[in-house]
Amino acid sequence: MKLNFIAGVSLAFLCIISVAQAQDTTAKKQQPSVYDYHETFGPLFYTKNGNEYRAADGTPGPKYWQNRADYQLAATLNDQANEITGSEVLTYTNNSPQKLGYLWMNLEQNLFRLDSRGTAIVPLEGSRNWGRGQEFDAGFKIKSIKMVGATGSKTDVKFLVSDTRMQVFLPNEMTADGGQVKLKIEYSFISPDYGSDRMGIQQTKNGKIFQVAQWYPRMCVYDDVSGWNTIPYTGPGEFYLEYGDFDLSITAPANDIVVASGELLNPQDVYTPEQLKRWEQAQNSESTVFIRSAKEVTDPASRPAGKKELTWHFQIKNARDASWGASAAFIVDAAKMDLPSGKKAMAISAYPVESDGNDGYGRSTEYVKKSIEFNSAKWFEFPYPNATVVAGIVGGMEYPGIVFCGYKAKKGNLWNVNDHEFGHTWFPMIVGSNERLYGWMDEGFNTFINTLSTAAFNNGEYQNKRPFDLHRIAPIITGGGLEPVMSQPANLKEKNTGILLYFKPSIGLTMLREQVLGPERFDFAFRNYIDKWAFKHPTPDDFFRSMDNAAGENLQWFWRGWFTNNWQLDVAVRDVKYVNSDPKKGALITIDNLQKMAMPVILEIKTVSGKVDRVKLPVEIWERNNTWTFKYPSTEEIQSVTYDPDKVFPDINQDNDEWKK
């Protein structure tokens, strides 16, 4: 998901803020060192051994298991009352070694009730993580839950709703190692106008745009780490879901166009003959093809005649969720995507006339196509048949095969939000981490891959051309008031979310790639992590171990400083002396590590004649030292020694970074 205040904004935004803050910072005198090399490089970062479920090398173990949830979903949209009436057939498979006597399900619509936990914790200044105080008949109305027998018989089962969760009591325990239960759930709810920036309704001159998500009771994950994952949904933390196959039937007024996760199975029933021709053309077109143009939006002939309602049938496989959008106001365009395997896939955009134009959503499909093609070639192939953008009230939110983006986004902001939301295909749609606990494992990783896709798109059309200065933003990303990155999203101050879930993890991975491991080693390790945990549930420990092993590097010092602690970096160039007081015999250069964090060292050395040289020192110089002196083979006096001349490390104090003659 993209935060409202950073929607479509590149890392340059953070740099601009940091410049202003840095200019207000008074000069700092060198303080005594607080660096403790045993704390930074000490043992016991990994507090448990690998096991048969999660191996020591960060890959799934030989007995790794996860449960499965397959859904057959049918919903009818009443666009006058904003009500969705649904029927769900859930087939749940228990692959765990334990019997299960009850199930837990998520009921996220209950967040928008005025008596919910999420509403109760909204501060007086407001929040993006709720329903903006809208008073309406919010929440799921669970009409019935029945167990479906092998012969089709249906038996009522007891259930208990607790805020945003529901416990279903099974009449008999599910057997372990593959036992199944099938439930049929009848329900309804009224959509909020603004649903925590994850769903909602946008009014346009040609009708409402519905962006519909968290729209059916969804299985909580039962795993080998926590058992049932039942942390309530209060808004900040996102989702943790099981994988399965989804069959969707969405019934809407006939003048609406519906788009959804996955493949549309019955285009002949819901599009006109002319639109079907255009659809087939788009499937083979490198450039954008209009399925319904702006001029046709108000033309009754652009919808099939003679029916009051139409049912749209979609299917998506091996996904963790499914969402949809509906509107009479949609322009729809599409183009094919070129995937490494040659698999057929399409990029699709649905948006109102208010979003039209080459500066707006007229280029949306181009952006989606290029973003997904890049990440598919770089990391792991896009796994779904379609990638659809829906423009509406939501600033930016991701679901398998479909994303919701703000309808006002233009130019670079639109590229950024499309690229970011579809970057979530890799984290957490493919690599299914627990967003409710570890938002940085999807938002931060995604923000990182966005930097590479943005650099690649159209020769860097939207890339920030200014060099990125980590010295200036160090007070922001390692400031004393920040929680560690390894914090539950609901456990962070909302103002810190953008830094700690998005920017700081992304910057950390960039440093790891560019300064510590190098692109080749990093990219191999990162691809290995994605491949081994594709459609599975990794933890932070699995990620750290996976990177250590595949890169062949003990990175515990890095994980400690950047992720599990909010440490700062301050390296000072203290002194330059000459061997036997003779510059021709070599110089002894001394640097100090004054803060908790350790990083490799880059020094730029200038001599009095104007010669410039670079020296790189590995992070291991800090493995048992607070101070390091090394011999530089000078042949003349040194004019200056500058630490981190390109400002690629987050040094907190620039005043001690340079020694001058």
N, C-alpha and C positions, 0 to 999 in steps of 0.2 A: 504494500500500500504506500501511496505517496502522501506525505503530510501536506495539509493545505498551505502552510507557509513556505514549503519548499517545492510545491508542485511545479514541475517543469523548470526548476531552477538548478543550474549546474553548481559544482563545487565553488565556482567563482563567487557565489553569493556569500558563502562562509568566509572567503578570503576578504571580501569587501568589509564585512563586519569586523573581522580581525584587524584590518589595517587601522580602523578608527580606534579600536580598543588599544592596539599596540602604541598608537601615537600618544595616548593618555597615560601610558605606563612610565613612571619615573625610573631613572637609572638605578640599577641594582648593584650594590657592592657585593664582591665575592664573599659568600658565606662558607662556614666550615662544611665539609662534606658529610652528608647523611647516608651516603651509599654504603650498603652492606653486601659485599660480594657473595657471602654465604647465603643470604636471604634470596638474592636474585638467581644464583646458580646452584643453590642447594638441592638436595634430593627430595623425593616424596611429593613431586607435583602430581603424579598419578598415584592416587591413594588406594587403588585396588588393582589386582591382577586381571588380565584378560581371562575370559571364561568361554564355555562352549556356545554361548549366545552372542557375545561380543568379544572378538579376538583382540589380543594384545597389539596387533599391528593396525588396529582401527578399522577392520573390515568385519562384516557379519560373520559370526562363528558358525561352525558346522551344524549346530542345532538352533540357529536363529529362527524365530517364528514371528509372525504377526497375524492378527485376525483380519477378517475380510467382511466388507459390507457391500452388498449389491442392492440396487434400488430400482424399483419400477414406480415412476412418479407420474401422476396425472394432476393437472391444476387447471382451474377455470378462472379467468380474470374478469371481474366486474369493474370496468373502468369508471363507472359513475360513483360507486361506493368505495373505490380503491380496495376492494376486498378480493382475496385469493382463497378459493376453496380447493382443498387438495385431498388426494388419496395416495397413500404410500404403501407399497408392498416391499418390506425389507427382508432380505435373506442374509442372516448373520452367521458366519462360520467361525467357530472357536478352534483355532489352531494351537492354542496354548496347552501346556501340560496340566492345567487345572480345570476342574469342573466349575461351571458358572451357574449360580442359582438365581441371579438377577442381572439385569442389564442397566447401563446408564446411557441416557441420550441427552443431546444438547437442544435447548429450546431458546435460541438467541433472540427471537422476537420479543421475549418477555423482558428484555432490557428496557424496552420503551414504555413499559408500565411505570406510572409515577411512583409506585411503591416498590420498585426493584432496587437491588443493592447498587447497581450502576447509577441509577438516578440519585440515590441517597448520598453518594460520594462526590457528586459534581460540586466543585468549589463555587463560591459566590461570583467569581469573575467569569464563570462559564467554562465550557470544554467542547472539544470536537467529538467527544466520545459518548454521545447520547442522542436523544431525539429533539434537542433544542427546546425542551419544555412543552412540546405539543401535547395538548390534552385531547385524547381520543380513546376509543375502546381498543387499547393496544394488547398485544400478546397473543400467543397461540390459544385457540379454543380446541382442545382435544375432545372430539366427540366420542371416539371409541378406539380401543386397541384390542385386537383379536389375534389369537394364535391360529395359524392356518395349518391344518394337519396334512398328512401325506395324501389323503383322499380328497382334500379340499374342504374338509369340515372346519368350522370357525368357532373358537371358544374365547369368551371374554377373559382378559387377564387384568389383574390389579396393577394400578400404576399410581405413583405419587409425584406431583410436581413440586419442585423446590427451586424458586427463583428461575434461573435460566437452565435448570437441569430437570430431568425426569427419570425416576427409577421405575423400571418395569420388573415385576416379580413373576418369575417363571413357575408354572405349576410343577415342573420337574427340572432338575439340574441338567444343563447342557453337558454332554460328554466332552471330554478333552480330545485333542489331536484330531480335529476335523468334524466335531459335532455341529449340527445346524439347527437353527430355529427360523421360522418364517412368521412375520407379524404383518398384519394389515392395520394401518392407522388412518382414521378419518379426522380431518382437522380443517380449520380456517383461521385467517387472521386478516387484519386491515393493515395495509402498508403505511408506515410513517412517511411523512413528506420528506424528512431528512433522517436517515437511519445511520447515525454515527459515521457518516461519510463512507458507508459501505453499500448502501442501497437508498432508494428514495424515488421521488416523483418530481420531474421538471415540467413546469408549464411552458408551452410554446404557443405561437400564434396558430399553429395547425394541430394542436392537441397535446395531451400529456405524454411524457416519456416515462415509462416505468423501467427502472433498473432494479431487478428482483433478485435478492440473495438471502441466505439464511432462511429459506422459505419452506423448509420441511424439517421435521425432527431428525437430527443427524446423530449417528452413533458416536459416543465417546470412545477414545482409544483405550484398549486394555493392552498393556505391554509388559515386558520383562523388567522395566525400570521402576515403575510406580504402581503397577496394577491398573486400576481404573483411574484415568486422568479426568477429574471432575472439578477442576478449578472453575469457579463461576465466571461467566462472561460479563465483564463490567465495562467493556469498550476498548481499553488500551491494548490488552493482549489479543492477538488474533486467534488462529484456529489450529487444531491438531486433529487430524481426521484419518480414518481408515481408507484403503484403496478398494475399488470394486468397479463394476460395470453399471452404467446408468442408462435407463430407457425413459425418455421424457415425452409426455404428451401435453401440450399447452393449448388450451382452448381460449380464444380471444375473439372480440368483435371482428367481423370480416374485413373492416376497413383498416385494421391494425396489421403491421408487419411484425413478426416475432423472430428474434434471433436468440441463439442459445449455445451452450457448450456442445461441442461435438458436431456430428454430421446431420444435416437435414435429410431425412429419409423419404419425404413425400413432397418434393418441390412442385410436382405436377398438380397437387391438390390445392396449393396455397399461392402460387404465382400464376400470372397470365401466360399464355403461349409465347408472347414476345419476350417476357421476362425470363422464361425458361431458355430461350435462345441466347439471351445475353448471359445467363448463368453459365451455360456451356461454353460460351466464348471466353468468359473470365477464367474458367478452369484451365485454359491454355494460353492465357495472355500475360506477357511480362509487364504490361502497363495496365493502368486502372480502367475497368469497364463499368459503366453505370448500369445497374440492374433497375433502379428507379431514379430518375433525375429530379433535380429541384423543380423543374417545370411540371413534372408529373405528379408531385405530391398531392396537389389538390384536384387532380383529375380522377373522377370515379372509375374511369376505364383502366386505371393502373392497379385495380384490385379485382379479383374474380367476382363476377356478378351473380346475384340470385341467392345468396346465402347471408344469414344474419351472423353466424359464427363460423370460424374455421379452426380446425385442430392441426397444430404443427407437431410433427413427430421427429424427435432428435435422439441420437445415440452417441454416447462417449464411453470408451472402455479404458480400464485400468487408470481411473481418475479418483481423486479424493473428494470431489464435489462437483456440482453442476449449477449453473445460474442462467438467467435469461433476461431479455429486454423486450418491451413491446411498445409500439406507438403507431398512430396513424400519420405521424409527422416525419417518418424516416425517409431520408434519401438513403439508398443502399448502393454501394459500389464494391468491387472485388477485383482481385488479380491472383494469379497462381504464385505459389512459392516454390523455389528450387531447393530441394533438400538433398543432402549428400547421397542418400540411398536411391534417389529417384522417386521416392514415395509421393503420391499425389496429395497436395494440400493447398488451401486457399487462404489469403488474407482478405478480410471483409470489414467494411466500416458502415455503421448505421448512425445517422446524425440528422438534425433538423436543418431547415434552410438558414436559420440564424448562425449555423456553424460552417456554412458552405464557403467556397472560395479557395484559391490557391494558397493564401496565407493561413487558411484554417484547415478544416477536415478534408478539403479537396486533395491534400497530400497524405492523409492519414494512412490509407492502404499502402502507399509507397513506403512510409515509415515502418509500418508493421512488417511488411515483406522483407525489407533490408535488415531490420533488427533481428528477426527470427532466423533469416538465412545466415547471418554472421554467427550468432550464438550456436546454431546447429552445427556449423562447420568447426567452430572453435572448441565446444565443450561436449555436447550430446545432442543427438537429433531431436527436433521438435516431435512429440509423440502423437499429436492429435490431428484430425483431418482438416480442421478449420481454426483460424485465429481471428476472432471478431472483436472489434472495438464498438462500444455503445457510448455515444456522447449524451450527457445528461447532467443531473445535479451533483453527482459524485465527483469529487476532485480527482480521485485515482484509486482504483481497487481492482485486485486481480482474482480471477477464478480460472479453473482449467479451460483452456480454449476460448475464453471470453474475458474482456476487461471493461470496466466502467471508467470513463474519463470525463473531465469537466468540459461542457459544451463550448465554453468561451476560449479554450486553449488555442493558441496560434503559434505558427513558426517554430522557433526553437523550444518554446514551452510545450508545444504539442509533440514534437519529436521526443523530448525528454520524458513526458508522461507516458506516451505509448511505449517507448523503449523500456522504461522502468517497469511498467505493469506487465508487459510481456516478458521482461527479464525474470519475473517471478515464475515463469514456466519452469525454470531450472531450480529455483528456490522459492517456495517450498512445494511446487506441484510435482516435480520429478524427485528431488531430494526432500522427503517429507519430514522435516524437522518439526519440533514442537514450538510453534509460534507463540502459544500462550505463555510459555516459560522463557524462550530464547529468541526474542524478536530479531536480534542481531544476526542470527544464523540464516535468516532469509532476507531481511532488509539490507543488512550490511554487505552480504555476499552479492546481492543483486546490484546494489549501488556500485560495487567494485566492477562487476562485469559491464555495467553501463559506461564506465569510463573508456573501456576498450571498444565497445560498439560505437560510441559517439565519435571516437577518434577515427574509426574506419568509415563512418557513413559519409558518402558523397565527398570524399577527400577532406573530411573534417569540417563540413559546412557549419555545424553547430558546436564544434569543439572550442573550449576556452583557449585563446591563443596566448594568454599571459602565463608565464612560468608560475607554477604553484609553490608558494612560499610557506613552508611548514613552520618556520620561526615565528611568523606573524600570527598564525592561527594556533600555535601551541598554548597560549593562555586560555583559549576557548576549549580545545579538545582535551586538555589535561588540567583544566582549572580545578582549584581546590574544592569547589562546590559541587563537583560532579560525582555521581555514583559510578561504580565500575560498570564496564560494558556487560559483564556477567551478572546482570540484574534482571529480575522478572519485569516485563514492561509495565505491569500495574504497580511496580515498586519504584518507579522513576517519577521524578517531577515531570509534568507534561512538557514544560519548556525545554527539558533536556533530551526529550525523545529523539529529535532530529539529529542531535550530535551522537548520542550513544547507540542508537539502533542503526543509523544510516551511515553518517560520515566517518565516525571514528573507526568502526570495523573496516570500512572501505579503505581508508587511509592506511590502516595497519596492513591489509593485504597488499596494497600497492607497494609499501615499504618492503614487505617480505619478498615480493616478486622482483622489484627493481634493485634493491640494495643488499638484500641478505642472500637469497638463493639464486637470483638471476631468472630471466623469463623462461628459459628452457626447463630448468629443474622445477620451478614453481608450477608451470602449466601442466607438466606431466603429473605432478602430485595432485593438483586441483582436479584434473580430469579423472584421475584414478579415484579420488573421493566421490565424485559425482557418479561414476560408473558403478562403483561397488555399493553405493547407497541409493541407487535409482529405485524409486517406488518402495523405499523402506524408511525406517525411522531412526536416524542417527542422533546421538547426543553430542554436546560439546566435546566430551572426552573422546568419542569416536573420531570427530574431526581432527582434534589435536594429534592423536596417535596416528591417524591416517597420513597427515601431512609429514610428521616426523619420519615415518617409515618410508614413504614413497620418495621423499626428497633426500633421505639418507642423512638427516641432520637432527641433532638434539636441540629442539626449539623451545624447551621448557622456559628458558629465560625470557623469550619473546611473549609466550602466552601469559606468563605471570605479570609482566610489566604492562602489557597493552590490554589484556582482556579480563583477568581475574582481579587486578588491582588498578587503581587510577594513579599510577606513578607518573613522575615527571622526569624529563631529561635535561641535564645542564652540564655540558662539558666545557671546561675552560682551558685556554692555552696559557699556561702560567709563565713559562720562561724559555729562553734560548741561551745556551752557553756554548763555548767552543772548546774542542779538545786541546788541552794545553794552551788555551787562550788564542789559538790560531785557527781562523776560519777555514784555512786551506786543509786542515786536518780533520774536518768534520764538525758538525753541530750536534749538541745534545738538546733535544726538544722535549719539554715536559708538559703533559696535559693532565688535568684532574677531572674525575667524575664526581660531581657534587650532589647529584640527586639520586633517587632510587633506581631509575631505569638505566639499562645498558643497551648500547647499540654499537655497530661497527663505526669506525672513525674514518672520515675523509678530511685531509688537510691540504690546503693550497699553500705552497711555499714560493715566495718571490725573493730573488736576490737583488743586490744593489745594482747589478748591471741590467736588470729587467727580465732575467730568465724566470719562467714560471714552471713549477713542477707540482704534481699531485702525488700524495702518499695515501695509500689505503691500508688501514690496520683492522684486523678481524676483531669481532666482539670478544674473543677469548682473552684480549689484553686485560679485560675487567674481571676475569674469572677468579682472580685472587689478588686484585690490586684496586686501590682507590686512585692511585697516581701511577702514570706510566711515563718513563723516559726512554727514548730510543735515539739511536745515532743516525743522523742524516748525512750522506756523503757530500757535504758542501765543499766548494773550492773557493768560495768568496763569502763576504758577509751577507747575512740574510736581512732583507728589508722588512718582511712581514711573514707571519704564519697565521692562516685563517682556518678555523674549524668550520666544516660543512659549508663550503663556499656556494654551493648550489641550493642550499637550504632544503634538503630532502629529508632531514630529520627534525622532529618537533622540539628543538632546543628552546627552553623557556626563557633564557637570559642571553640576549645578543651582546650585552655589554662586555662580556669576557671571552668572546669568540675569536678575538684577534690580538696577536702580539705584534707590536711594531718596534722597529729599531729606534 
